[in-house]
């Protein structure tokens, strides 16, 4: 029996067989990474994945935020200006014509027959050709023109027949100055635009506001076959991004849930929402309860991510995957005080994976617990044999 125990013990000492772990061994990570980056002059080569030490020197390469912009997307160079509310096909208008005295074209000589010095024409819908008809003025092109311009045009046409005509056009129903807002808002709908001009946030407010967290919400505008997207918080923080909308725009508000995974010797494991537009590595660790004092090795805190090969080339690293996506493992040595500053500035990305390795003392504790179990089992073998023999004799 002692011989069997010695063989089992030797095997466990050689390979620590049977010790449980919640992720890869930190030494195995470093050993299998042919490319490893610790300082600018480190020699590197092709690899299946790249190991990078998180430090202040690499922050500029990985903290360049991806620019999403409504302003740049439509080339306004700024928030732009409100678009005047021109008349359009489908709008319903009403035309009132004033004359300075009775006896003219529209007012009879007996002024009592009229409630005032004007006549109101029946409402008209601007036809598919963009026209309306005015008695004695004929067919008038109105679509795409401001109301003031159409009024002046009608006055000119009636000038030789009416007495000092003045024209006022009112919009009874606007169908052309509308836009649609869809997605993660409380009241998706088609809205009429105010003549004063409205910006994106004004329209979102009229639609009841957001139904998703600000930090995970993107706003996309489709305009004349062109689309542009920006994070909602960008519109709030940068007024120049809160551009004026235009008739015919389609605004789509969408939630893009951003999460990361946490494993190993952390306070909590699982999938975690960002809940922040600029979540850092340090904050992400804090959200899962930080490192477990009883288990974690602060030198072996890892973050897994696929990185564009061009970024690695800028660091002087050549990987077999470049210039495509290269698997990269970032390591943070939290025993180094300077690393705490770096992880608090190192930005997380969607679908990152955090893994915190176990300390050597934890592995030894596991090993001793296993040895203790084997020792107890070995010492109980004679008693177990006697119990089995008695059981068979009873049968």
C-alpha positions in Angstrom: 0.0 0.0 0.0 2.8 2.4 0.8 4.3 1.6 -2.6 1.0 2.6 -4.4 0.8 5.8 -2.4 4.4 6.7 -3.3 3.7 6.2 -7.0 0.6 8.4 -6.8 2.5 11.1 -4.9 5.3 11.1 -7.4 2.9 11.6 -10.3 1.2 14.4 -8.5 4.4 16.1 -7.6 5.6 15.9 -11.2 2.5 17.3 -13.0 0.1 18.4 -10.3 -2.4 16.1 -11.9 -6.0 16.5 -10.7 -5.6 20.0 -9.3 -8.6 22.1 -10.4 -8.3 25.5 -11.9 -10.7 28.0 -13.5 -8.4 28.9 -16.4 -5.1 28.4 -18.1 -1.9 28.4 -16.0 -0.1 31.7 -16.1 3.2 30.0 -16.8 1.7 28.1 -19.7 0.4 31.4 -21.1 3.8 32.9 -21.1 5.6 29.8 -22.2 3.4 29.3 -25.3 3.6 32.9 -26.4 6.4 33.2 -28.9 5.9 36.9 -29.1 6.1 38.8 -25.8 6.4 42.5 -25.2 7.9 44.0 -22.1 10.0 46.9 -23.4 10.4 48.7 -26.8 13.6 46.8 -27.6 12.2 43.3 -26.9 12.8 40.9 -29.8 9.6 39.3 -31.0 8.6 36.8 -33.7 5.6 35.1 -35.2 3.1 33.6 -32.8 -0.4 32.2 -32.3 -1.0 34.9 -29.8 0.9 37.9 -28.5 1.6 38.7 -24.8 1.7 42.4 -23.9 2.5 43.9 -20.6 0.1 46.7 -19.7 2.1 49.9 -19.1 1.9 53.6 -19.8 3.9 53.2 -22.9 1.3 51.1 -24.8 -1.8 53.2 -23.9 -1.6 55.5 -26.9 -1.8 52.4 -29.2 -4.9 51.0 -27.6 -6.9 54.0 -26.3 -7.6 55.7 -29.6 -11.4 55.8 -29.6 -13.3 55.0 -32.8 -14.8 58.2 -34.0 -18.5 58.1 -34.7 -20.0 61.4 -35.9 -23.2 62.8 -37.3 -21.5 66.1 -38.0 -18.7 64.6 -40.1 -21.1 62.1 -41.7 -23.1 64.8 -43.5 -20.2 67.1 -44.1 -21.8 70.1 -42.3 -18.6 71.1 -40.5 -20.8 71.9 -37.5 -24.4 71.5 -36.3 -25.6 73.2 -39.5 -28.6 75.4 -39.8 -32.4 74.7 -39.7 -33.8 74.0 -43.1 -36.7 76.4 -44.0 -40.0 74.6 -44.2 -40.7 74.6 -47.9 -44.0 73.4 -49.3 -44.0 69.9 -50.7 -46.1 67.3 -52.5 -49.1 66.1 -50.4 -49.3 69.3 -48.2 -52.7 70.8 -47.8 -52.7 74.6 -48.1 -55.3 77.3 -47.8 -54.9 80.6 -49.8 -56.5 83.9 -48.7 -56.4 86.9 -51.1 -56.8 90.4 -49.8 -57.8 93.5 -51.9 -57.4 97.1 -50.8 -61.0 98.0 -51.6 -64.3 96.5 -52.9 -65.1 96.3 -56.5 -62.0 94.4 -57.5 -61.6 90.9 -58.8 -62.5 89.0 -55.7 -64.5 91.6 -53.6 -67.9 92.8 -55.0 -68.8 96.4 -55.1 -71.2 95.8 -52.2 -68.7 95.2 -49.4 -71.4 93.8 -47.2 -71.3 90.6 -49.2 -67.9 89.9 -47.7 -66.9 89.5 -44.1 -63.8 91.5 -44.8 -61.6 92.7 -47.6 -60.4 89.2 -48.5 -61.6 85.9 -49.9 -60.6 82.5 -48.7 -60.1 79.8 -51.3 -61.0 76.2 -50.6 -58.1 74.0 -49.2 -56.0 72.4 -51.9 -53.6 69.4 -51.8 -50.4 70.0 -53.7 -50.5 67.5 -56.5 -47.9 65.0 -57.6 -46.4 67.6 -60.0 -46.1 70.0 -57.1 -48.8 72.5 -58.3 -51.9 74.2 -57.0 -54.5 76.2 -59.0 -55.4 79.8 -58.2 -58.4 81.5 -60.0 -57.2 84.0 -62.6 -53.6 83.2 -61.8 -53.6 79.6 -63.2 -51.4 76.7 -62.2 -48.7 77.6 -59.7 -45.6 75.6 -59.0 -45.3 75.5 -55.2 -43.4 72.3 -54.2 -39.9 72.9 -52.9 -40.5 76.7 -52.6 -40.9 78.7 -49.3 -44.4 80.1 -48.6 -43.2 83.7 -48.9 -42.0 83.1 -52.5 -45.2 81.5 -53.6 -47.3 84.3 -52.1 -45.2 86.9 -54.0 -45.6 84.9 -57.2 -49.4 84.8 -56.9 -49.5 88.5 -56.1 -47.6 89.3 -59.3 -49.9 87.2 -61.4 -53.0 89.0 -60.0 -51.6 92.5 -60.0 -53.2 93.6 -63.3 -56.6 92.2 -62.4 -57.1 92.6 -58.6 -56.8 95.8 -56.6 -53.5 95.8 -54.8 -53.7 92.1 -54.1 -52.1 90.6 -51.0 -51.8 86.8 -50.5 -51.5 84.8 -47.4 -50.9 81.0 -47.5 -51.3 78.8 -44.5 -50.5 75.1 -44.2 -53.5 73.1 -43.1 -51.7 69.8 -43.1 -48.0 69.1 -43.7 -47.1 65.8 -45.2 -43.7 66.7 -46.7 -41.9 68.3 -43.6 -41.9 65.1 -41.6 -39.4 62.6 -40.4 -39.4 59.1 -38.9 -37.9 58.1 -35.6 -37.6 54.4 -34.8 -36.0 52.0 -32.4 -35.2 52.3 -28.7 -37.5 55.3 -28.0 -40.7 55.2 -26.0 -42.9 56.5 -28.9 -41.6 55.6 -32.3 -43.5 57.6 -34.9 -43.6 60.0 -37.8 -43.3 63.6 -36.6 -44.0 67.0 -38.2 -41.0 69.3 -38.0 -41.3 72.7 -36.4 -40.6 75.6 -38.8 -38.1 76.9 -36.2 -35.9 73.9 -36.9 -35.2 71.0 -34.6 -32.0 69.1 -33.6 -31.6 65.3 -33.1 -32.0 65.5 -29.3 -35.2 67.6 -29.8 -36.7 64.8 -31.9 -35.7 62.1 -29.5 -37.3 64.1 -26.7 -40.5 64.4 -28.7 -40.5 60.6 -29.2 -40.6 60.1 -25.4 -36.8 59.7 -24.8 -34.7 56.6 -24.7 -35.6 53.1 -23.5 -32.0 51.9 -23.2 -29.0 53.1 -21.2 -27.3 56.2 -22.6 -23.9 54.5 -22.7 -25.1 51.7 -24.9 -27.3 53.7 -27.3 -26.3 54.7 -30.8 -28.2 57.2 -33.0 -28.2 56.7 -36.8 -29.6 59.1 -39.3 -30.4 58.1 -42.9 -30.6 61.1 -45.3 -30.8 60.9 -49.1 -29.1 57.5 -49.2 -26.3 58.5 -46.7 -26.1 57.3 -43.2 -24.1 58.5 -40.2 -23.9 57.1 -36.6 -22.9 58.5 -33.3 -23.1 57.4 -29.7 -25.9 59.1 -27.8 -23.6 60.4 -25.1 -21.5 62.1 -27.9 -24.5 64.2 -28.9 -25.0 65.2 -25.2 -21.3 66.0 -24.5 -20.5 67.6 -27.9 -23.2 70.2 -29.0 -21.7 70.3 -32.5 -22.8 66.7 -33.0 -26.4 67.6 -32.1 -27.1 68.6 -35.7 -30.3 69.9 -37.2 -32.6 67.3 -38.8 -34.2 67.7 -42.1 -37.5 66.6 -43.7 -37.4 63.1 -44.9 -34.7 62.0 -42.4 -35.1 58.6 -40.8 -33.6 58.4 -37.3 -32.9 55.0 -35.8 -32.0 54.7 -32.1 -30.5 51.3 -31.2 -29.0 49.7 -28.2 -25.7 48.0 -28.7 -25.1 46.0 -25.5 -21.5 45.9 -24.6 -20.2 43.2 -22.2 -17.1 41.5 -21.0 -16.4 38.2 -19.4 -14.6 37.6 -16.1 -13.1 34.3 -14.9 -10.6 33.1 -12.3 -9.8 34.5 -8.9 -12.2 37.4 -9.0 -14.9 38.4 -6.6 -17.5 37.3 -9.2 -17.4 35.5 -12.5 -19.6 35.8 -15.5 -20.8 38.2 -18.2 -20.8 41.9 -17.1 -22.4 44.9 -18.8 -20.2 48.0 -19.3 -22.8 50.5 -18.1 -20.3 53.2 -19.2 -19.1 54.6 -22.5 -15.4 54.7 -21.3 -15.0 51.7 -19.0 -11.4 51.1 -18.0 -9.6 47.8 -17.1 -9.3 48.9 -13.5 -13.0 49.8 -13.3 -13.9 46.5 -15.0 -12.0 44.6 -12.3 -13.7 46.6 -9.6 -17.2 45.7 -11.1 -16.5 42.0 -10.5 -15.3 42.5 -6.9 -11.6 42.9 -7.6 -9.1 40.2 -6.9 -9.6 37.5 -4.2 -6.9 38.0 -1.5 -7.1 34.3 -0.7 -6.6 33.0 -4.3 -5.4 35.7 -6.8 -1.9 36.3 -7.9 -1.7 40.0 -8.5 1.2 39.6 -11.0 -1.0 37.5 -13.3 -4.1 39.5 -14.3 -4.9 39.0 -17.9 -7.1 40.5 -20.6 -7.8 38.6 -23.8 -8.6 40.6 -27.0 -8.2 40.4 -30.8 -6.1 43.4 -32.0 -5.6 44.8 -35.4 -2.2 43.6 -36.8 -1.3 47.2 -37.9 -1.4 48.3 -34.2 1.1 45.6 -33.3 3.3 46.5 -36.2 3.4 50.1 -34.8 4.8 48.5 -31.6 7.4 46.6 -33.6 5.7 43.3 -33.2 5.5 40.8 -36.1 2.7 38.2 -35.8 1.7 35.6 -38.2 -1.8 37.0 -38.4 -0.8 40.5 -39.3 -2.2 42.7 -40.8 -5.5 41.0 -39.8 -6.9 40.4 -36.3 -4.3 39.0 -33.9 -5.1 37.3 -30.6 -3.5 39.3 -27.8 -3.2 38.6 -24.1 -2.5 41.7 -22.0 -0.9 41.1 -18.7 -1.2 43.5 -15.7 1.3 43.1 -12.9 -0.6 44.7 -10.0 2.3 44.2 -7.7 3.9 47.0 -9.6 2.4 50.3 -8.2 2.8 52.0 -11.6 0.5 49.4 -13.3 -2.4 50.7 -11.2 -2.2 54.0 -13.0 -2.0 52.2 -16.4 -5.0 49.9 -15.9 -7.1 52.8 -14.8 -6.4 54.5 -18.2 -6.5 51.3 -20.3 -10.0 51.3 -22.0 -12.0 48.1 -22.3 -13.6 46.9 -25.5 -16.7 45.0 -26.2 -16.3 41.2 -25.7 -13.0 41.5 -23.8 -12.2 38.6 -21.4 -10.6 39.1 -18.0 -8.8 36.2 -16.3 -7.1 36.4 -12.9 -4.7 33.5 -12.2 -4.3 31.7 -8.9 -1.3 32.3 -6.7 1.3 29.6 -6.1 0.2 29.3 -2.5 -3.3 28.5 -3.7 -1.9 25.7 -6.0 0.1 24.3 -3.1 -2.9 24.4 -0.8 -4.9 22.5 -3.5 -2.1 19.9 -3.8 -1.8 19.4 0.0 -5.6 19.0 0.2 -5.4 16.3 -2.5 -2.5 14.5 -0.7 -4.5 14.6 2.5 -7.4 13.0 0.8 -5.3 10.3 -0.7 -3.6 9.7 2.7 -7.0 9.3 4.4 -8.2 6.9 1.7 -5.1 4.8 1.9 -5.3 4.5 5.7 -8.9 3.3 5.5 -8.3 0.5 2.9 -8.0 -2.4 5.5 -11.2 -1.3 7.3 -13.0 -1.1 3.9 -11.8 -4.7 3.0 -13.1 -6.1 6.3 -16.5 -4.3 5.8 -16.8 -5.7 2.3 -15.9 -9.3 3.5 -18.6 -9.1 6.2 -21.2 -7.9 3.8 -20.6 -10.8 1.3 -20.7 -13.4 4.2 -24.0 -12.0 5.2 -25.4 -12.6 1.8 
